Amino acid sequence: MEHKLLEHIEINPQVLAGKPVIKGTRISVELILRMLSQGISVEEILEEYPHLTEEDIKAALAYAAESLAVEEVLPLVKNE
């Protein structure tokens, strides 16, 4: 299912400097994640952007999860 969701995401250097966006839009995955992190509900996002679907929102979350899954994690350095 996650693979199907990722079909909703596209990366094009001509759109938002290559940031991942919802396919066919200029709405970035980053924007959706920021809105969700600010407590904006999926319903509110869909009201603000009526051409988006709930699947698009899930796709943004799936893309973020996949990005983190392959990210190399480095230990934090404490300033003394």
ABEGO torsion letter per residue (X at the ends): XAAAAAAABBBBAABGGGBBBBBGBABBAAAAAAAAAAGBBAAAAAAABAABBAAAAAAAAAAAAAAAAABBBBBBBBBX
